[in-house]
Amino acid sequence: MNGPGSRPAGSLLSESSLSNSSLRGLRGQEWDFWAIRLALFGASVGLCFALHPFNFHGLPAAGLGFFIAMVILLAELRLRHAEISGLVGGAIGTVVGLLASLLITLVVSRTSEPEPTKSFIEFASLLSLGYLGLVIGTRRGRDMRHIPLPTQANVVAPAANTSLMKLVDTSVLIDGRIADICETHFLDGCLGLPRFVLHELQMVADSSDSLKRQRGRRGLEVLQRMQKMPGLEIRVLDDDVAGHSGVDQKLVELARRTGSKIVTNDYNLNKVARVQNIPVLNINELANALKPAVLPGESMRVLILREGKEPTQGVAYLDDGTMVVVDGARRLINRTVDILVTSVHQTPAGKMIFGRLDERTDSPSGSVRAAVAGATNNRTESAIGGNGHSLRPSRPEATAAIDQPTVNPYPDTDAV
């Protein structure tokens, strides 16, 4: 991470480069736009000065023209930062509002009301409906991006499905495996990070609990690592969902409005989203799906690590964390044995494999059982450890006791 002194230097560098580029654009490429703006001011002032609108003459008429040009210029500066969808929606809404006001004007013109009343109703409907159409069309224009066009349904629909935004939950950032998945390009495109999710991650990182603080900082480091990946776009969304207080509720509602997918590890959020027909990408389900398939009757070699719940069971683990329960392996802790898979059970927490010792191979368990079966005297019993494991010195002692000759091979000497 950058030091405390590097950020001001970077900001100064970015500000200087921004100012230099803006000066170059102003002097080089945007001079024609400024010429058009000056021509607009001149035309507006000249027309008002020559046509005398509202019976204005001289300087008042020129001032009115200057005011109209300023309004147009401010509207241009405001609309240059607007989205295309908002502009199109605002234009369509304005046209619809003007058409509605025209219908009202046609109806009012056929009534017997006085002319001042008719004029008032006509202008009021024109301004109010035009304004409502502009505002509503601009705000709802962003929803037009999710409406498929009939003429492009066969061509654009597959590309739109692949470019859907995926909303990231706090749990996957804290988990950290999403960064490894993105590095392998299994999850690319645009990942949306809502502002309220980022705020929740910051609150976890600033928690007074050391464990929560460590997890929150890990999530921020994972996010910073993902931002540096080429071909992966992390977009911070400022959209807030009114009427919902919880982060999970806001995330589900935002995904429903934008048609996005949710990337999460939260079990409850996964269920709630799928009830509302919102697609969910669960990292835990992906990890379970990538675990190797094991069928009953297959053999494998495992390391017994601890005792099981039953008196004769031993427990081992595969490389991916899958628990293996082996029947009859309680005496073989810290030993590598060959087993036969008897059954496989899928639980909400993961996959469990049950097996038994493979007696067809020469495993250490066979020699241990032979040593235990051949130990019948007290000296052999003392060679057996308290944890049930047979010690290696017991085998030659038992063999020596069994192979001891009963006849003296040297008859000319006394037996020792």
KOLLUM-223388 format. One line per 8 residues: number of its first residue (from 1); their letters; for each residue x negated, y, z negated of C-alpha. Coordinates in nm, 3 decimals, padded with zeros to 5 digits. Each point is the difference from the previous one (the first is absolute). Layout:
REM KOLLUM-223388
NUM> A> X,Y,Z; ... .
***
This chain:
REM KOLLUM-223388
1> MNGPGSRP> 00.000,00.000,00.000; -00.110,00.354,00.057; -00.154,00.197,-00.278; 00.157,00.307,-00.152; -00.223,00.232,00.197; 00.062,-00.154,00.340; 00.365,00.096,00.026; -00.047,00.381,-00.002 .
9> AGSLLSES> -00.276,-00.034,00.260; 00.225,-00.208,00.221; 00.285,00.245,-00.042; -00.227,00.294,00.088; -00.125,-00.188,00.304; 00.352,-00.079,00.113; 00.114,00.360,-00.056; -00.295,00.142,00.198 .
17> SLSNSSLR> 00.051,-00.244,00.286; 00.374,00.077,-00.001; -00.060,00.373,00.013; -00.255,-00.037,00.279; 00.232,-00.218,00.205; 00.291,00.240,-00.053; -00.215,00.294,00.113; -00.109,-00.191,00.309 .
25> GLRGQEWD> 00.362,-00.087,00.076; 00.110,00.358,-00.052; -00.273,00.144,00.222; -00.009,-00.272,00.263; 00.314,-00.203,00.053; 00.288,00.198,-00.163; -00.061,00.337,00.161; 00.265,-00.075,00.263 .
33> FWAIRLAL> 00.262,-00.063,-00.273; -00.080,00.332,-00.163; 00.036,00.169,00.339; 00.344,-00.157,00.039; 00.098,00.120,-00.347; -00.111,00.355,00.079; 00.199,-00.016,00.323; 00.302,-00.115,-00.201 .
41> FGASVGLC> -00.033,00.298,-00.235; -00.031,00.239,00.292; 00.296,-00.146,00.187; 00.223,00.006,-00.308; -00.089,00.358,-00.090; 00.035,00.115,00.361; 00.340,-00.162,00.053; 00.145,00.141,-00.319 .
49> FALHPFNF> -00.144,00.344,00.078; 00.147,-00.003,00.350; 00.338,-00.166,-00.059; 00.093,00.185,-00.324; 00.167,-00.293,-00.186; 00.254,00.094,-00.272; -00.033,00.362,00.114; -00.359,00.015,-00.127 .
57> HGLPAAGL> -00.223,00.250,00.182; -00.371,00.070,-00.016; -00.195,-00.131,-00.296; 00.295,-00.188,-00.164; 00.048,-00.200,00.321; -00.375,-00.077,00.020; 00.003,-00.103,-00.367; 00.287,-00.238,00.067 .
65> GFFIAMVI> -00.197,-00.156,00.284; -00.305,-00.036,-00.224; 00.216,-00.165,-00.270; 00.143,-00.251,00.251; -00.352,-00.088,00.121; -00.116,-00.053,-00.361; 00.291,-00.237,-00.067; -00.088,-00.202,00.310 .
73> LLAELRLR> -00.369,-00.012,-00.100; 00.082,-00.118,-00.355; 00.229,-00.267,00.140; -00.284,-00.120,00.225; -00.246,-00.016,-00.291; 00.252,-00.200,-00.203; 00.094,-00.243,00.277; -00.358,-00.083,00.100 .
81> HAEISGLV> -00.035,-00.212,-00.318; 00.334,-00.179,00.048; 00.027,-00.358,00.120; 00.133,-00.083,00.344; 00.283,-00.201,-00.149; 00.103,00.299,-00.213; -00.005,00.236,00.297; 00.207,-00.234,00.214 .
89> GGAIGTVV> 00.246,-00.060,-00.284; 00.029,00.374,-00.068; 00.063,00.078,00.368; 00.266,-00.270,00.029; 00.167,00.116,-00.323; 00.000,00.362,00.115; 00.159,-00.091,00.334; 00.267,-00.209,-00.174 .
97> GLLASLLI> 00.073,00.286,-00.243; 00.031,00.253,00.283; 00.237,-00.230,00.191; 00.215,-00.036,-00.313; 00.007,00.378,-00.046; 00.099,00.038,00.369; 00.300,-00.226,-00.055; 00.100,00.205,-00.303 .
105> TLVVSRTS> -00.035,00.319,00.204; 00.228,-00.139,00.273; 00.264,-00.089,-00.257; -00.023,00.335,-00.181; 00.021,00.199,00.326; 00.348,-00.140,00.068; 00.142,00.106,-00.335; 00.182,00.325,-00.076 .
113> EPEPTKSF> -00.247,00.117,-00.260; -00.142,00.355,00.023; -00.321,00.045,00.199; -00.219,00.081,-00.302; 00.113,-00.324,-00.167; -00.065,-00.199,00.316; -00.346,00.151,00.039; -00.084,-00.073,-00.363 .
121> IEFASLLS> 00.109,-00.365,00.027; -00.192,-00.046,00.327; -00.326,00.145,-00.133; 00.035,-00.178,-00.335; 00.052,-00.338,00.169; -00.289,00.068,00.238; -00.246,00.082,-00.277; 00.114,-00.260,-00.254 .
129> LGYLGLVI> 00.030,-00.298,00.237; -00.318,00.091,00.183; -00.189,00.024,-00.330; 00.143,-00.328,-00.132; -00.084,-00.179,00.324; -00.359,00.130,-00.010; -00.064,-00.093,-00.363; 00.168,-00.342,00.004 .
137> GTRRGRDM> -00.150,-00.092,00.337; -00.350,00.095,-00.116; 00.020,-00.202,-00.321; 00.158,-00.304,00.163; -00.219,00.013,00.307; -00.262,-00.227,-00.158; 00.253,-00.285,-00.002; 00.004,00.008,00.381 .
145> RHIPLPTQ> -00.340,-00.173,00.003; 00.160,-00.322,-00.126; 00.279,-00.008,00.263; -00.103,-00.231,00.288; 00.075,00.133,00.346; 00.207,-00.234,00.224; -00.222,00.052,00.304; -00.316,-00.086,-00.195 .
153> ANVVAPAA> 00.137,-00.281,-00.215; -00.188,-00.274,00.183; -00.330,00.187,00.015; -00.031,00.213,-00.312; 00.165,-00.231,-00.255; -00.298,-00.241,-00.037; -00.243,00.289,-00.040; 00.228,00.166,-00.254 .
161> NTSLMKLV> 00.012,-00.320,-00.207; -00.379,-00.018,-00.015; -00.036,00.366,-00.095; 00.243,-00.006,-00.293; -00.135,00.168,-00.308; -00.069,-00.214,-00.306; 00.056,00.164,-00.339; -00.260,-00.094,-00.262 .
169> DTSVLIDG> 00.098,-00.070,-00.359; -00.214,00.068,-00.307; -00.036,-00.370,-00.080; -00.188,-00.088,00.321; -00.247,00.285,-00.049; -00.075,-00.113,-00.355; -00.027,-00.363,00.117; -00.261,00.094,00.261 .
177> RIADICET> 00.044,-00.292,00.242; 00.171,00.224,00.253; -00.338,00.158,00.080; -00.145,-00.340,00.094; 00.306,-00.073,00.216; -00.037,00.333,00.179; -00.369,-00.067,00.063; 00.090,-00.320,00.183 .
185> HFLDGCLG> 00.248,00.199,00.217; 00.295,-00.215,-00.107; 00.166,00.318,-00.127; -00.064,00.302,00.220; 00.189,00.295,00.138; 00.138,00.271,-00.224; 00.039,-00.048,-00.376; 00.226,00.252,-00.169 .
193> LPRFVLHE> -00.087,00.109,-00.352; 00.289,00.196,-00.157; -00.094,00.287,-00.224; 00.188,-00.149,-00.296; -00.197,-00.328,00.032; -00.327,00.195,-00.002; 00.121,00.192,-00.306; 00.082,-00.325,-00.180 .
201> LQMVADSS> -00.345,-00.137,00.081; -00.156,00.318,-00.138; 00.206,-00.031,-00.320; -00.127,-00.357,-00.045; -00.360,00.118,00.055; 00.048,00.274,-00.263; 00.161,-00.233,-00.255; -00.126,-00.013,-00.357 .
209> DSLKRQRG> -00.013,-00.378,00.018; -00.345,-00.110,00.117; 00.133,-00.299,00.194; 00.260,00.204,00.187; -00.256,00.274,00.064; -00.241,-00.254,00.149; 00.272,-00.144,00.225; 00.106,00.345,00.118 .
217> RRGLEVLQ> -00.355,00.100,00.087; -00.041,-00.328,00.186; 00.311,00.085,00.204; -00.142,00.343,00.088; -00.330,-00.159,00.106; 00.185,-00.250,00.219; 00.195,00.285,00.160; -00.320,00.193,00.069 .
225> RMQKMPGL> -00.154,-00.315,00.151; 00.299,-00.046,00.230; -00.015,00.362,00.117; -00.353,-00.059,00.131; 00.101,-00.300,00.213; 00.003,00.065,00.376; 00.326,-00.073,00.177; 00.204,00.035,-00.319 .
233> EIRVLDDD> 00.206,00.312,-00.063; 00.103,00.092,-00.354; 00.275,00.263,00.015; 00.109,00.178,-00.319; 00.375,00.058,00.015; 00.145,00.306,-00.172; 00.358,-00.126,00.039; 00.175,-00.021,-00.336 .
241> VAGHSGVD> 00.323,-00.186,-00.067; 00.250,00.202,-00.200; 00.235,-00.172,-00.241; -00.244,-00.279,-00.096; -00.234,00.011,-00.298; -00.191,-00.329,00.027; -00.290,-00.046,00.240; 00.133,-00.336,00.121 .
249> QKLVELAR> 00.343,00.148,00.075; -00.155,00.289,00.190; -00.221,-00.238,00.198; 00.294,-00.221,00.099; 00.212,00.300,00.101; -00.283,00.155,00.202; -00.061,-00.331,00.178; 00.372,-00.026,00.079 .
257> RTGSKIVT> 00.013,00.352,00.143; -00.314,-00.026,00.213; 00.036,-00.367,00.099; -00.343,-00.083,-00.144; -00.135,-00.313,-00.166; -00.112,-00.018,-00.363; -00.337,-00.150,-00.099; 00.019,-00.111,-00.363 .
265> NDYNLNKV> -00.095,-00.262,-00.257; 00.287,00.084,-00.234; 00.237,-00.297,-00.033; 00.304,00.207,-00.099; -00.058,00.262,00.272; -00.034,-00.282,00.252; 00.339,-00.144,-00.095; 00.180,00.337,-00.014 .
273> ARVQNIPV> -00.132,00.102,00.343; 00.094,-00.327,00.165; 00.351,00.018,-00.142; 00.037,00.327,00.194; -00.143,-00.159,00.318; -00.325,00.197,-00.019; -00.304,-00.191,00.133; -00.267,-00.063,-00.263 .
281> LNINELAN> -00.365,-00.104,00.040; -00.098,-00.182,-00.321; -00.373,-00.059,-00.053; 00.068,-00.286,-00.244; 00.216,-00.182,00.252; -00.272,00.045,00.260; -00.259,-00.147,-00.238; 00.224,-00.301,-00.073 .
289> ALKPAVLP> 00.058,-00.054,00.371; -00.376,-00.004,00.067; -00.073,-00.270,-00.258; -00.106,-00.333,00.154; 00.277,-00.254,00.047; -00.038,-00.313,-00.214; 00.209,-00.313,00.057; 00.062,-00.289,-00.240 .
297> GESMRVLI> -00.252,-00.279,00.052; -00.291,00.226,00.097; -00.323,-00.019,-00.197; -00.202,00.292,-00.131; -00.288,00.065,-00.235; 00.058,00.238,-00.291; -00.175,00.113,-00.318; 00.198,-00.070,-00.318 .
305> LREGKEPT> -00.016,00.316,-00.210; 00.238,-00.048,-00.291; 00.263,-00.222,-00.159; 00.358,-00.013,00.119; 00.325,00.005,-00.193; 00.040,-00.376,00.003; -00.238,-00.218,-00.204; -00.177,-00.147,00.306 .
313> QGVAYLDD> 00.006,00.296,00.237; -00.288,00.215,00.120; 00.027,00.329,00.186; -00.211,00.120,00.292; 00.023,00.297,00.237; -00.061,00.037,00.371; -00.198,00.288,00.150; 00.319,00.196,00.069 .
321> GTMVVVDG> 00.119,-00.035,-00.362; 00.247,-00.286,00.054; 00.044,-00.209,-00.314; -00.065,-00.374,00.030; 00.132,-00.227,-00.278; -00.177,-00.337,-00.004; 00.145,-00.294,-00.193; -00.256,-00.198,-00.201 .
329> ARRLINRT> -00.274,00.265,00.021; 00.010,00.127,-00.357; -00.331,-00.177,-00.084; -00.171,00.143,00.310; -00.018,00.370,-00.082; -00.289,00.179,00.176; -00.035,-00.290,00.243; 00.066,-00.011,00.375 .
337> VDILVTSV> 00.237,-00.282,00.093; 00.183,-00.128,00.307; 00.378,00.001,-00.025; 00.301,-00.100,00.206; 00.282,00.254,00.040; 00.331,-00.139,-00.124; 00.228,00.305,00.037; 00.002,00.372,00.075 .
345> HQTPAGKM> 00.239,00.242,-00.169; 00.070,00.358,00.112; 00.089,00.236,-00.286; 00.067,00.377,-00.005; -00.346,00.045,-00.151; -00.172,-00.203,00.271; -00.077,-00.357,00.102; -00.082,-00.288,-00.239 .
353> IFGRLDER> -00.164,-00.327,00.107; 00.035,-00.323,-00.199; -00.234,-00.291,00.049; -00.166,-00.304,-00.155; -00.352,-00.137,-00.004; -00.108,-00.171,00.321; -00.108,-00.350,-00.102; -00.111,-00.091,00.352 .
361> TDSPSGSV> -00.320,00.208,-00.025; -00.298,-00.041,-00.230; 00.076,00.303,-00.209; -00.155,00.077,-00.337; 00.330,-00.102,-00.158; -00.056,-00.366,00.097; -00.335,-00.021,-00.176; 00.143,00.179,-00.299 .
369> RAAVAGAT> 00.286,-00.247,-00.027; -00.241,-00.295,00.031; -00.219,00.140,-00.272; 00.297,00.056,-00.227; 00.138,-00.347,00.068; -00.340,-00.165,-00.071; -00.058,00.184,-00.328; 00.112,-00.243,-00.271 .
377> NNRTESAI> -00.258,00.032,-00.274; -00.063,00.285,-00.242; -00.317,00.114,00.167; 00.182,00.056,00.330; 00.284,00.179,-00.177; -00.248,00.244,-00.148; -00.128,00.074,00.351; 00.343,00.123,00.105 .
385> GGNGHSLR> 00.050,00.376,-00.056; 00.279,00.144,-00.205; 00.164,00.158,00.305; 00.057,-00.339,00.167; -00.297,00.015,00.243; -00.241,-00.292,00.009; -00.362,00.101,-00.035; -00.252,-00.131,00.254 .
393> PSRPEATA> -00.231,-00.176,-00.258; 00.290,-00.232,-00.092; -00.019,-00.186,00.333; -00.354,-00.146,-00.035; 00.062,-00.079,-00.366; 00.316,-00.191,00.081; -00.176,-00.174,00.287; -00.294,-00.089,-00.219 .
401> AIDQPTVN> 00.235,-00.146,-00.258; 00.175,-00.211,00.262; -00.314,-00.112,00.185; -00.194,-00.097,-00.315; -00.129,-00.364,00.050; 00.117,-00.271,-00.237; -00.298,-00.232,00.067; -00.359,00.086,-00.080 .
409> PYPDTDAV> -00.184,00.024,00.337; -00.336,-00.064,-00.175; 00.027,-00.320,-00.203; -00.361,00.014,-00.119; 00.058,00.325,-00.189; 00.238,00.109,-00.268; 00.294,00.210,00.087; -00.043,00.358,-00.094 .
***
